[in-house]
């Protein structure tokens, strides 16, 4: 479903601020893979995600989504392949519109616009059932303005909108980082459920080692713009935080005492 072939990206080339963010990253995700990506600040996690999304052009290499080479496509043209949830809960929704109106916009994504009733009764029932699955009580607040919701509620709604029309690839950019632990856990539970029920392929960047281990069927660790560790299946299920710290030390050559050092 996703192929990254020798991706390179350098910011501010030829200046004192030159930074090699991606250094020959190659990665293949099969349909249904849920990959968590972890690493220290500057490791290249979010840069890799933005390379997939087309936020800026890469220096060399290629990005292929479901067999389509999208390397030369602008960000808005890649959007039809992707669902995306950002770190900031304020992104991804229209604050001045109702919950049901936001869902209607997501449902009509990519469709031709016609002169028809805004939201049908059938759609209202569909949206109510989808919201009920989040277990946040939003099914009883469908006419409420999204700007009145908490950060966790908005992030859960954004997740629902991003997956309403099954994307080829779901990009999760530290989507629980701005939430308190209890709310983050609820959003991650909703994430697991939606990905599993729709058999989505997902790429989740996180700074939380526990979340990286607990979620998904595959874990990737990055350092200095490279993938230094890739584990999946039963081996990932047996993985512990200490295993990750040891592997990071082995591959990177740095001795780390805790995940705070790795992720801070």
C-alpha positions in Angstrom: 0.0 0.0 0.0 3.0 2.3 0.6 6.5 2.3 -0.8 9.2 4.8 0.1 12.2 4.2 -2.1 15.5 5.8 -1.0 14.0 9.1 0.2 16.4 12.0 0.9 15.5 15.4 2.2 17.9 18.2 3.3 16.6 21.5 4.7 18.5 24.7 4.2 21.2 23.1 1.9 24.5 24.9 1.6 23.9 27.1 4.7 25.1 26.9 8.3 21.6 25.6 9.1 21.8 22.6 6.7 20.0 19.6 8.2 19.9 16.2 6.6 16.4 15.1 7.8 15.9 11.9 5.7 18.9 9.9 4.7 17.9 7.2 2.2 14.7 6.0 3.9 13.2 2.9 2.3 10.0 1.4 3.6 7.2 -0.9 2.4 3.8 -1.2 4.1 1.4 -3.9 3.1 -2.4 -3.4 3.1 -3.7 -3.5 6.7 -0.3 -2.7 8.3 -0.5 -0.5 11.4 3.0 0.9 11.9 4.1 3.0 14.9 7.2 5.2 14.3 9.3 6.3 17.2 12.6 8.1 17.8 14.2 11.2 19.4 13.5 14.8 18.2 15.1 15.3 14.8 15.2 11.6 14.0 13.1 12.1 10.9 9.7 10.7 12.0 7.5 13.7 11.1 9.7 14.5 8.1 8.9 11.1 6.7 5.2 11.5 7.4 5.3 14.9 5.6 7.2 13.4 2.7 4.4 10.9 2.3 1.8 13.7 2.5 3.6 15.9 0.0 4.0 18.9 2.3 7.2 19.7 0.4 9.1 18.1 -2.4 11.8 15.5 -1.6 15.3 15.8 -2.9 15.4 12.3 -4.4 13.7 9.0 -4.2 10.0 8.1 -4.8 6.7 7.8 -2.9 4.3 5.2 -4.2 0.7 4.8 -2.7 -1.3 1.7 -3.8 0.8 1.3 -6.9 0.5 5.0 -7.9 3.7 7.1 -8.0 2.7 10.3 -6.2 6.2 11.8 -5.9 5.5 14.7 -8.2 1.9 15.3 -6.9 1.2 18.4 -4.8 -0.2 18.0 -1.3 -3.8 18.7 -2.3 -3.7 16.2 -5.1 -2.3 13.5 -2.8 -5.2 14.2 -0.3 -7.5 11.8 -2.2 -5.3 8.9 -1.2 -4.8 9.9 2.5 -6.5 10.5 5.7 -4.6 12.6 8.2 -4.9 13.5 11.9 -2.7 16.3 13.2 -1.1 16.9 16.6 -3.1 20.0 17.2 -6.7 19.2 17.9 -7.7 22.6 16.4 -6.7 21.3 13.0 -8.8 18.9 10.9 -12.3 20.3 11.9 -14.3 23.5 11.2 -14.8 25.1 14.6 -17.8 27.3 13.6 -19.8 24.4 12.0 -21.9 21.7 13.7 -20.6 18.2 14.4 -22.9 16.8 11.8 -21.9 19.4 9.3 -18.3 18.5 9.7 -19.1 14.8 9.1 -21.1 15.7 6.1 -18.2 17.6 4.6 -16.0 14.6 5.2 -18.5 12.2 3.6 -18.7 14.4 0.5 -14.9 14.7 0.1 -14.0 14.2 -3.5 -17.7 14.2 -4.7 -19.2 16.6 -7.2 -21.2 19.3 -5.5 -24.9 19.5 -6.4 -28.0 21.5 -5.3 -29.5 19.1 -2.8 -30.5 19.0 0.8 -27.5 19.5 3.1 -27.8 16.5 5.4 -30.5 13.8 4.9 -32.2 12.0 7.8 -30.5 8.8 6.6 -27.1 10.5 7.0 -28.1 11.8 10.4 -28.7 8.3 11.6 -25.5 7.1 10.0 -23.5 9.9 11.8 -25.2 9.2 15.1 -24.1 5.5 14.9 -20.6 6.5 14.0 -20.4 8.9 16.9 -21.9 6.4 19.3 -18.9 4.1 18.6 -16.5 6.8 20.0 -18.2 6.4 23.5 -17.9 10.2 24.1 -21.5 11.1 24.1 -21.2 13.1 20.9 -24.2 11.3 19.3 -26.5 13.4 21.4 -24.7 16.7 20.5 -24.7 16.5 16.7 -25.9 20.1 16.3 -23.3 21.5 18.7 -20.5 23.7 17.3 -17.2 21.8 17.1 -15.5 24.8 18.7 -17.3 24.0 21.9 -15.8 20.5 22.2 -12.8 19.5 24.3 -9.5 18.7 22.6 -10.0 15.0 22.9 -13.5 15.2 21.5 -12.3 17.2 18.5 -9.4 14.8 17.9 -11.8 11.8 18.0 -14.1 13.6 15.6 -11.1 14.4 13.3 -10.2 10.7 13.3 -13.7 9.8 12.4 -13.7 12.3 9.5 -10.3 11.2 8.2 -11.5 7.6 7.9 -15.1 8.2 6.9 -14.2 7.5 3.2 -11.7 4.7 3.6 -8.3 6.2 2.7 -5.5 4.3 1.1 -3.3 5.3 4.0 -4.0 6.9 7.4 -1.4 9.3 8.7 -1.4 10.0 12.5 1.1 12.7 13.4 1.4 12.5 17.2 -2.3 12.8 17.3 -2.6 12.3 21.1 0.5 14.3 22.2 -1.6 17.4 23.1 -4.1 15.4 25.2 -4.1 14.4 28.9 -3.3 10.7 29.4 -6.8 9.5 30.1 -8.2 11.3 27.0 -5.3 10.1 24.9 -6.0 6.5 25.9 -9.7 6.9 24.7 -8.5 8.4 21.4 -6.1 5.5 20.9 -8.8 3.0 21.7 -10.9 4.6 19.0 -7.9 4.6 16.6 -7.4 0.8 17.1 -11.1 0.1 16.6 -11.5 2.1 13.4 -8.3 0.8 11.9 -9.2 -2.8 12.7 -12.9 -2.5 11.5 -11.9 -0.9 8.2 -8.7 -2.8 7.7 -6.8 0.5 7.2 -3.1 0.9 6.5 -1.8 3.3 9.1 1.4 5.2 9.8 1.5 6.6 13.4 4.3 8.9 14.6 4.6 9.0 18.4 6.9 10.0 21.2 5.4 7.6 23.7 7.3 4.3 23.9 4.4 2.5 25.7 2.0 3.5 22.9 4.4 2.5 20.2 4.7 -0.9 21.7 1.0 -1.4 22.6 -0.5 -0.4 19.3 -0.1 -1.6 15.8 1.4 -4.8 14.3 4.8 -3.2 13.5 7.2 -0.8 15.1 9.9 1.3 13.4 12.6 3.3 15.2 14.3 6.2 13.4 17.6 8.0 14.2 19.4 10.7 12.2 17.1 10.3 9.2 17.4 6.5 9.0 15.3 3.5 10.0 17.5 1.7 12.6 15.1 -0.9 13.9 12.0 -2.6 12.3 10.1 -5.3 14.2 6.7 -6.8 13.6 4.4 -9.8 14.4 5.0 -11.9 17.5 8.4 -10.4 18.1 6.8 -7.0 18.5 4.2 -8.4 20.9 7.0 -9.6 23.2 8.8 -6.2 23.0 9.4 -4.2 26.1 10.6 -0.7 26.8 14.0 -2.0 28.0 14.3 -3.9 24.7 13.8 -0.7 22.8 16.4 1.2 24.8 18.9 -1.6 24.4 18.3 -1.8 20.6 18.7 2.0 20.3 22.0 1.8 22.1 23.2 -1.0 20.0 22.3 0.6 16.7 23.0 4.2 17.4 26.1 3.7 19.6 24.5 5.9 22.3 24.1 4.6 25.8 20.6 5.6 27.0 19.4 5.3 30.6 15.7 5.9 30.0 13.0 6.7 27.5 13.1 10.3 28.7 16.6 10.6 27.2 15.5 8.9 24.0 12.3 10.9 23.5 13.0 14.3 25.0 
